[in-house]
Amino acid sequence: MIEGIEPKYILLAAVSAIVSLCTWAKYRGFEYIIKNYRWVFVCLFLLPMSVLYDLVMYVRNWIIFKLNSAPRKHDSKVKHVQNQVKEWKQNGCKTKMCTARPPWATVSFRQALYKKQMQNIEVNLIDILDINEAKQTIRVEPLATMGQITAFLNPLGWTLPVLPELDDLTVGGLIMGVGIETSSHNFGLFQHCCVAYEVVLADGSVVTCSKEENSDLFYAVPWSYGTLGFLVSATIQIIPAKRYLKMEYIPVHSKKDIVEVFANETNKGKENMFVEGLVYSENSAVIMLGNMTDTAEPDKINPIGYFWKPWFFKHVEDFLASGSAVEYIPLRHYYHRHSRSIFWEIQDIIPFGNHPVFRYLFGWTVPPKISLLKLTQGEATKQLYEKYQIIQDMLVPMNDLGDALKVFHNEIEMYPLWLCPFKLYNLPGMIHPQGASDEMYVDIGAYGAPKTKQYEAKRTTRKLEAYVSKVNGFQMLYADTYMTREEFYDMFDHTLYNKMRDQLPFCKQAFPEVYDKINKKVRT
């Protein structure tokens, strides 16, 4: 039945043949070729496969929507999860559990070796269930993606308060991990827009938690990485959407102005619904301010999401020379502005990808699916990413932004850097401010090849982790983490989390701690 299809099964036959072609990458002497000419393999094989993947999923989701079968099937799919968990319990709880979703299917570039030692539970929950416009909520399954949700909500005149950029990010990943967007200075993280979770616990029971019901579990689920139970649905707040986003670009040309303009515009709150910064050098950046609108000046409309358009980060960079400007971007184009170029990592995979000829002829095939990039990596390619690439998001208090940018420059000297402000609420859970009130933070995203001569993955990441911990910041845990268990406990508040692991039935027998799923040794 088409509604039971998982993307991994659609692609496995084709991919298995291609993976065999990647084995040559293990042989000594090919490092230069892999590093400089991987684009040949990506363009000839992965781009067509990515188009096929998207086409199959589009047709599948359209049929599910037309049949309205997702809500009717949800209970039986949850029952399937429950039965697997109960079977694990009946068999004596011999190993710990995790989802059966393969490591290559996630957006994170890292593998998840721990899955090989655990009981894999199939969680085939990938649909939008229902929308309640009166209550302004949408209920979705955990593997529903941001691209899927915007395609559903925006034509109805709704959107999520916090809607992270990349199409393939899933609701479950953004809750169990972390989700952020340029509206987060007004609405907080993705978890702060959620009003209820449905979770299968380690004894096979299903519980619903919210601020009013099972509140401790509700606040403990975010950042728990599936170590308290299996998320099977989430109810999320929605807000009215408009046709366009009015975007103002403000180029700045000094360290002082980067920090001051970014902080000042963030602190204006709802006067700027969206605030974002792209830092292009130690002394230059473009600060972007956005607000939704239904009207636009016709000559300033720029649908940046079309495949023939320049990559967004390159388009923004032009304002450093041309000066301040205003344009109007269709809302869904704005939300997925970084998808085509995977922020800017695509330039290391397809170096000529932003050339006008390539964009007009082949831009419709971009980007390659991150999952397929991971699936077809040879061992040498993995080692090259380890050696030459950094992919990190560090969350630091806004007051420390200036010093943090200096640390990033000294340690990696890599640009662009992504700046995204967010309000960190003083609520129970793994992360919260040190004081008794809410505090403004900023996400510094570093994705690409560091330029500093002294860069070494472990040593450099350890230095960044130590700095972030010192200023009471947090590291996003989708990337490489080299902290010791003690350092991890110092960075993240485990008080409520440990309380729930003690109270929930069979929890400690069923699931590892968060640290045991995210530390480098089990993720490489």
C-alpha positions as CSV (number, residue, x, y, z in Angstrom):
1,M,0.0,0.0,0.0
2,I,1.4,3.4,-0.9
3,E,0.8,4.9,2.5
4,G,3.1,2.4,4.1
5,I,6.0,3.2,1.7
6,E,9.2,4.5,3.4
7,P,11.7,6.4,1.2
8,K,14.5,4.1,2.2
9,Y,12.7,1.2,0.5
10,I,12.1,3.1,-2.7
11,L,15.8,4.0,-3.0
12,L,17.6,0.9,-1.6
13,A,17.8,-1.0,-4.9
14,A,19.3,1.8,-6.9
15,V,21.5,3.1,-4.0
16,S,23.0,-0.4,-3.3
17,A,24.5,-0.5,-6.8
18,I,25.9,3.0,-6.4
19,V,27.3,2.4,-3.0
20,S,29.4,-0.4,-4.5
21,L,30.9,2.3,-6.8
22,C,32.0,4.2,-3.7
23,T,34.2,1.4,-2.3
24,W,37.1,2.6,-4.5
25,A,37.2,5.6,-2.2
26,K,38.7,3.4,0.5
27,Y,41.9,2.9,-1.4
28,R,45.0,4.9,-0.7
29,G,45.9,7.6,-3.2
30,F,42.4,8.8,-4.0
31,E,42.1,11.5,-1.4
32,Y,42.8,14.3,-3.7
33,I,40.3,13.0,-6.3
34,I,37.6,12.6,-3.7
35,K,38.2,16.0,-2.2
36,N,38.2,17.9,-5.5
37,Y,36.1,15.8,-7.9
38,R,33.2,14.4,-5.8
39,W,30.9,16.7,-7.8
40,V,31.1,14.2,-10.7
41,F,29.5,11.5,-8.7
42,V,27.0,13.9,-7.1
43,C,25.9,15.4,-10.4
44,L,25.7,12.1,-12.4
45,F,24.0,10.0,-9.7
46,L,22.8,11.7,-6.5
47,L,21.1,14.7,-8.1
48,P,18.8,12.5,-10.3
49,M,18.1,10.2,-7.4
50,S,17.2,13.2,-5.2
51,V,14.7,14.3,-7.8
52,L,13.2,10.8,-7.9
53,Y,13.0,10.8,-4.1
54,D,11.2,14.1,-4.0
55,L,8.8,13.1,-6.8
56,V,7.8,9.9,-5.1
57,M,7.2,11.6,-1.8
58,Y,5.2,14.4,-3.4
59,V,2.9,11.9,-5.1
60,R,2.6,9.9,-1.9
61,N,1.7,12.9,0.3
62,W,-0.8,14.2,-2.3
63,I,-2.6,10.8,-2.3
64,I,-2.6,10.6,1.5
65,F,-4.0,14.2,1.6
66,K,-6.7,13.4,-0.9
67,L,-7.8,10.2,0.8
68,N,-7.6,11.9,4.2
69,S,-6.2,8.6,5.4
70,A,-3.5,9.8,7.8
71,P,-5.8,10.5,10.8
72,R,-7.5,7.1,10.3
73,K,-4.2,5.2,10.1
74,H,-2.5,7.0,12.9
75,D,-3.9,4.9,15.7
76,S,-2.9,1.6,14.0
77,K,0.6,2.9,13.4
78,V,0.9,3.9,17.0
79,K,-0.4,0.4,18.0
80,H,2.4,-1.1,15.9
81,V,5.0,0.9,17.9
82,Q,3.3,-0.2,21.1
83,N,3.4,-3.9,20.1
84,Q,7.1,-3.8,19.3
85,V,7.8,-2.2,22.7
86,K,5.7,-4.7,24.5
87,E,7.4,-7.6,22.6
88,W,10.8,-6.1,23.8
89,K,9.5,-6.2,27.3
90,Q,8.2,-9.7,27.1
91,N,11.5,-10.9,25.7
92,G,13.3,-9.8,28.8
93,C,14.5,-6.2,28.0
94,K,17.7,-7.7,26.7
95,T,19.0,-4.5,25.0
96,K,18.1,-0.9,24.9
97,M,15.8,0.5,22.3
98,C,16.0,3.2,19.6
99,T,14.1,4.0,16.4
100,A,14.8,1.9,13.3
101,R,15.3,5.0,11.2
102,P,18.6,4.4,9.4
103,P,21.4,6.8,10.3
104,W,21.8,7.9,6.7
105,A,18.1,9.1,6.6
106,T,18.7,12.0,9.1
107,V,19.8,15.5,8.2
108,S,22.8,15.4,10.5
109,F,26.0,14.5,8.7
110,R,27.0,12.1,11.5
111,Q,26.3,8.4,11.7
112,A,24.7,6.7,14.6
113,L,26.7,3.5,15.4
114,Y,24.7,2.9,18.6
115,K,21.8,1.6,16.5
116,K,23.8,-1.5,15.7
117,Q,23.8,-2.6,19.3
118,M,20.2,-1.7,20.2
119,Q,16.7,-3.1,19.5
120,N,15.4,-1.1,16.5
121,I,11.8,0.0,16.7
122,E,10.0,0.8,13.5
123,V,8.3,4.2,13.7
124,N,6.7,4.8,10.3
125,L,4.9,8.1,11.3
126,I,5.4,10.7,8.5
127,D,2.1,12.5,8.1
128,I,0.1,15.6,8.9
129,L,-2.9,14.5,10.9
130,D,-5.2,17.4,11.3
131,I,-5.5,21.2,11.7
132,N,-7.7,23.0,14.2
133,E,-8.1,26.5,12.9
134,A,-10.3,27.5,15.8
135,K,-7.6,26.5,18.4
136,Q,-4.8,27.5,16.0
137,T,-3.0,24.2,16.2
138,I,-1.8,21.5,13.8
139,R,-1.2,17.9,14.9
140,V,1.5,16.0,13.0
141,E,3.5,12.8,13.2
142,P,7.2,13.0,14.2
143,L,8.7,12.4,10.7
144,A,6.6,15.1,9.0
145,T,9.1,17.5,7.5
146,M,9.2,21.3,7.3
147,G,8.8,21.3,3.5
148,Q,5.7,19.1,3.9
149,I,4.2,21.4,6.6
150,T,4.8,24.7,4.7
151,A,3.3,23.1,1.6
152,F,0.2,22.2,3.6
153,L,-0.2,25.3,5.8
154,N,0.8,28.3,3.7
155,P,-2.0,27.9,1.1
156,L,-4.5,27.8,4.0
157,G,-3.2,31.1,5.3
158,W,-1.3,29.6,8.3
159,T,2.3,29.0,9.3
160,L,4.4,27.8,12.3
161,P,5.7,30.5,14.6
162,V,9.2,28.9,14.3
163,L,9.8,27.1,11.1
164,P,13.4,26.0,10.6
165,E,14.9,26.4,7.1
166,L,15.8,23.1,5.6
167,D,13.0,21.2,3.8
168,D,13.9,17.8,5.3
169,L,14.1,18.7,8.9
170,T,11.6,16.6,10.8
171,V,9.2,17.6,13.7
172,G,10.6,14.8,15.9
173,G,14.2,15.9,15.3
174,L,13.4,19.5,16.1
175,I,11.6,18.5,19.4
176,M,13.8,15.7,20.6
177,G,16.9,17.7,19.4
178,V,16.5,21.4,18.8
179,G,14.8,23.7,16.3
180,I,15.5,27.4,15.7
181,E,14.5,30.0,13.1
182,T,14.9,33.8,12.6
183,S,11.6,34.4,14.4
184,S,12.9,32.7,17.6
185,H,13.7,36.0,19.3
186,N,9.9,36.4,19.5
187,F,8.7,32.8,19.9
188,G,11.6,30.9,21.4
189,L,12.8,27.5,20.1
190,F,10.7,25.1,18.1
191,Q,9.8,23.3,21.4
192,H,8.3,26.4,22.8
193,C,5.7,26.4,20.1
194,C,4.5,22.9,20.9
195,V,1.4,22.5,23.0
196,A,1.3,18.7,23.4
197,Y,3.2,15.5,22.8
198,E,1.9,11.9,22.4
199,V,4.6,9.5,23.6
200,V,4.9,5.7,23.8
201,L,6.7,4.8,27.0
202,A,8.9,1.8,27.7
203,D,6.1,-0.3,29.1
204,G,4.1,0.1,25.8
205,S,1.6,2.6,27.2
206,V,0.7,5.8,25.4
207,V,0.6,9.1,27.3
208,T,-0.3,12.7,26.2
209,C,1.6,15.5,27.9
210,S,1.2,19.2,27.9
211,K,1.7,22.2,30.3
212,E,-1.5,21.1,32.1
213,E,-1.2,17.3,31.8
214,N,1.9,15.3,32.7
215,S,3.8,18.6,32.7
216,D,7.1,17.2,33.9
217,L,7.3,14.9,31.0
218,F,6.2,17.7,28.6
219,Y,9.2,19.8,29.7
220,A,11.6,16.9,29.8
221,V,10.9,15.6,26.2
222,P,12.8,18.4,24.3
223,W,16.5,17.7,24.0
224,S,16.0,14.1,25.3
225,Y,16.9,12.5,22.0
226,G,14.4,9.7,22.3
227,T,15.7,8.5,25.7
228,L,12.3,8.9,27.6
229,G,10.0,7.3,25.0
230,F,9.0,7.3,21.4
231,L,7.3,10.5,20.1
232,V,4.3,9.5,18.0
233,S,2.7,12.9,17.5
234,A,3.0,16.6,18.4
235,T,0.4,19.4,18.5
236,I,2.0,22.7,17.5
237,Q,0.8,26.2,17.6
238,I,0.1,27.9,14.2
239,I,-0.2,31.6,13.4
240,P,-1.7,33.5,10.4
241,A,0.5,33.8,7.4
242,K,0.7,36.4,4.7
243,R,1.8,36.3,1.1
244,Y,5.2,38.0,1.3
245,L,8.0,38.7,3.6
246,K,9.3,42.3,3.4
247,M,13.0,41.9,3.8
248,E,15.4,44.7,4.7
249,Y,19.1,44.1,4.1
250,I,21.5,46.1,6.3
251,P,25.2,45.7,5.4
252,V,27.7,46.5,8.2
253,H,31.5,46.9,7.9
254,S,33.0,46.7,11.4
255,K,33.1,44.2,14.3
256,K,31.4,46.8,16.5
257,D,28.5,47.4,14.1
258,I,28.0,43.6,13.5
259,V,27.3,43.1,17.2
260,E,25.4,46.4,17.9
261,V,23.1,46.4,14.9
262,F,22.3,42.7,15.3
263,A,21.5,43.1,19.0
264,N,19.6,46.4,18.7
265,E,17.4,45.0,15.9
266,T,16.8,41.8,17.9
267,N,15.8,43.7,21.0
268,K,13.1,45.6,19.0
269,G,11.0,42.4,19.4
270,K,7.9,42.1,17.3
271,E,8.8,45.3,15.4
272,N,11.0,42.8,13.5
273,M,9.3,39.4,13.2
274,F,12.4,37.9,11.6
275,V,16.1,38.8,12.3
276,E,19.1,37.0,10.8
277,G,22.8,37.8,10.3
278,L,25.3,36.4,7.7
279,V,28.8,37.2,8.7
280,Y,31.2,37.2,5.7
281,S,34.4,38.2,7.4
282,E,35.8,39.5,10.7
283,N,34.5,43.0,9.8
284,S,31.6,42.5,7.5
285,A,28.1,41.1,7.7
286,V,24.6,41.6,6.4
287,I,21.8,41.9,9.0
288,M,18.4,41.0,7.6
289,L,15.0,42.2,9.0
290,G,11.8,40.7,7.9
291,N,8.0,41.2,8.4
292,M,5.1,39.5,6.7
293,T,2.8,41.5,4.4
294,D,0.1,40.9,1.9
295,T,1.1,43.8,-0.3
296,A,4.4,44.3,-2.2
297,E,6.0,46.8,-4.6
298,P,5.8,44.9,-7.9
299,D,9.3,45.9,-9.0
300,K,10.8,44.6,-5.7
301,I,9.3,41.1,-5.6
302,N,12.1,38.5,-5.6
303,P,11.1,34.8,-5.6
304,I,14.5,33.6,-4.4
305,G,13.4,29.9,-4.2
306,Y,13.3,29.4,-8.0
307,F,16.0,27.1,-9.2
308,W,17.6,29.6,-11.6
309,K,18.0,32.2,-8.8
310,P,21.5,32.7,-7.2
311,W,22.1,30.8,-4.0
312,F,20.6,32.9,-1.2
313,F,23.9,33.5,0.8
314,K,25.5,34.7,-2.5
315,H,22.6,37.0,-3.2
316,V,22.9,38.5,0.3
317,E,26.6,39.0,0.0
318,D,26.1,41.4,-2.9
319,F,24.5,43.9,-0.6
320,L,27.9,44.4,1.1
321,A,28.9,46.3,-2.1
322,S,25.5,47.7,-3.2
323,G,24.3,48.9,0.1
324,S,21.0,48.7,2.0
325,A,18.0,47.5,0.1
326,V,14.4,46.2,0.5
327,E,12.7,43.4,-1.4
328,Y,9.6,41.2,-1.1
329,I,10.0,37.5,-1.0
330,P,7.1,35.0,-1.3
331,L,6.7,33.5,2.2
332,R,7.5,29.9,1.4
333,H,10.5,30.9,-0.6
334,Y,11.8,32.8,2.4
335,Y,11.3,29.8,4.8
336,H,13.4,27.5,2.6
337,R,15.9,30.1,1.4
338,H,18.9,28.0,2.6
339,S,17.6,24.7,1.3
340,R,19.0,24.8,-2.3
341,S,22.5,25.5,-1.1
342,I,22.3,23.6,2.2
343,F,23.2,27.0,3.7
344,W,26.6,27.2,1.9
345,E,27.9,23.7,2.1
346,I,26.8,22.9,-1.4
347,Q,29.7,25.0,-2.7
348,D,32.1,22.4,-1.3
349,I,30.2,19.6,-3.1
350,I,29.4,21.3,-6.4
351,P,31.9,24.2,-6.7
352,F,30.3,25.6,-9.9
353,G,26.7,25.1,-8.7
354,N,26.0,28.9,-8.5
355,H,27.2,29.5,-12.0
356,P,24.2,30.9,-14.1
357,V,24.6,28.2,-16.8
358,F,24.4,25.4,-14.2
359,R,21.5,27.0,-12.4
360,Y,19.4,27.4,-15.5
361,L,20.2,24.0,-16.9
362,F,20.4,21.8,-13.8
363,G,19.4,24.0,-10.8
364,W,16.0,22.2,-10.7
365,T,17.9,19.1,-9.5
366,V,19.6,20.8,-6.6
367,P,20.2,20.1,-3.7
368,P,21.2,16.5,-3.4
369,K,19.5,14.8,-0.5
370,I,21.7,14.9,2.6
371,S,20.6,11.4,3.4
372,L,21.9,10.2,0.0
373,L,25.2,12.0,0.5
374,K,25.6,10.2,3.7
375,L,24.5,6.8,2.3
376,T,27.0,6.9,-0.5
377,Q,30.0,8.1,1.5
378,G,33.1,5.9,1.3
379,E,35.3,5.6,4.3
380,A,37.9,8.0,2.8
381,T,35.1,10.6,2.2
382,K,34.0,10.3,5.9
383,Q,37.6,10.8,7.0
384,L,37.9,13.9,4.8
385,Y,34.8,15.4,6.3
386,E,36.3,14.7,9.8
387,K,39.6,16.3,8.8
388,Y,38.6,19.3,6.8
389,Q,35.0,20.2,7.8
390,I,33.3,21.6,10.8
391,I,29.5,21.6,11.3
392,Q,28.5,23.2,14.6
393,D,25.9,25.4,16.1
394,M,26.8,27.0,19.4
395,L,24.2,28.9,21.4
396,V,25.6,31.8,23.5
397,P,24.1,34.7,25.4
398,M,23.6,37.8,23.2
399,N,25.7,39.8,25.6
400,D,28.7,37.5,24.7
401,L,28.2,37.7,20.9
402,G,31.2,40.0,20.4
403,D,33.7,37.8,22.3
404,A,32.2,34.6,20.7
405,L,32.8,35.9,17.2
406,K,36.4,36.6,18.2
407,V,36.8,33.0,19.5
408,F,35.3,31.6,16.3
409,H,37.6,33.7,14.1
410,N,40.7,32.7,16.1
411,E,39.8,29.0,16.1
412,I,38.4,28.4,12.6
413,E,38.4,31.7,10.6
414,M,35.6,30.4,8.5
415,Y,32.9,32.4,6.8
416,P,30.0,32.8,6.3
417,L,28.8,32.3,9.9
418,W,25.1,32.2,10.6
419,L,23.6,34.3,13.3
420,C,20.1,33.6,14.6
421,P,18.7,35.2,17.8
422,F,16.4,33.4,20.1
423,K,14.6,33.9,23.4
424,L,15.5,31.3,26.0
425,Y,12.6,31.0,28.4
426,N,13.1,30.3,32.1
427,L,11.3,27.0,32.0
428,P,12.1,23.5,33.3
429,G,14.2,21.2,31.1
430,M,17.7,20.6,29.8
431,I,18.4,24.2,28.8
432,H,17.4,27.4,30.5
433,P,19.0,30.7,31.5
434,Q,21.2,30.8,34.6
435,G,19.1,33.5,36.2
436,A,15.4,33.7,37.1
437,S,14.2,35.5,34.0
438,D,14.1,34.9,30.2
439,E,17.3,35.8,28.3
440,M,18.2,36.5,24.7
441,Y,20.7,34.1,23.1
442,V,22.1,33.8,19.6
443,D,22.9,30.7,17.6
444,I,26.3,30.9,15.8
445,G,26.3,28.4,13.0
446,A,29.6,27.3,11.4
447,Y,29.4,25.0,8.4
448,G,32.3,24.4,6.1
449,A,36.1,24.2,5.9
450,P,38.1,26.2,8.5
451,K,40.9,28.3,7.2
452,T,43.1,28.4,10.3
453,K,46.4,26.4,10.0
454,Q,46.0,25.1,13.5
455,Y,42.6,23.6,12.9
456,E,42.2,20.0,14.2
457,A,38.7,18.7,14.6
458,K,38.9,17.4,18.2
459,R,41.2,20.0,19.6
460,T,39.3,22.9,18.0
461,T,35.8,21.6,18.9
462,R,37.0,21.1,22.5
463,K,38.1,24.7,22.7
464,L,34.8,25.9,21.3
465,E,32.9,23.7,23.7
466,A,34.9,25.0,26.7
467,Y,34.2,28.6,25.7
468,V,30.5,28.0,25.2
469,S,30.2,26.3,28.6
470,K,32.1,29.1,30.3
471,V,29.6,31.7,29.1
472,N,26.6,29.4,30.1
473,G,25.9,28.6,26.5
474,F,24.9,25.3,24.9
475,Q,26.0,23.1,22.0
476,M,23.5,21.7,19.5
477,L,23.9,18.0,19.8
478,Y,23.3,16.9,16.2
479,A,27.0,17.5,15.5
480,D,30.3,16.2,16.9
481,T,30.5,16.4,20.7
482,Y,33.8,15.7,22.5
483,M,32.7,16.7,26.0
484,T,33.2,14.3,28.8
485,R,30.1,13.1,30.7
486,E,30.9,15.5,33.5
487,E,31.3,18.4,31.2
488,F,28.0,17.5,29.5
489,Y,26.3,17.5,32.8
490,D,27.8,20.9,33.6
491,M,26.4,22.3,30.3
492,F,22.9,20.8,30.4
493,D,20.6,20.7,33.4
494,H,19.7,17.0,34.0
495,T,17.5,17.6,37.1
496,L,14.1,17.1,35.5
497,Y,15.4,14.6,33.0
498,N,16.9,12.3,35.7
499,K,13.7,12.6,37.7
500,M,11.7,11.4,34.7
501,R,14.1,8.5,34.0
502,D,13.6,7.4,37.6
503,Q,9.8,7.7,37.5
504,L,8.9,6.4,34.1
505,P,8.4,2.6,33.9
506,F,11.4,0.6,32.6
507,C,12.9,3.8,31.2
508,K,16.5,3.2,32.3
509,Q,16.3,-0.4,31.1
510,A,14.9,0.7,27.7
511,F,16.9,3.8,26.8
512,P,20.4,5.1,27.2
513,E,21.1,8.5,28.5
514,V,21.3,11.4,26.1
515,Y,25.1,11.5,26.4
516,D,25.3,7.9,25.4
517,K,23.6,8.7,22.1
518,I,25.4,11.9,21.1
519,N,29.0,11.6,22.2
520,K,31.6,11.3,19.4
521,K,32.4,7.6,20.1
522,V,28.8,6.4,19.2
523,R,28.2,8.9,16.4
524,T,31.2,8.5,14.1
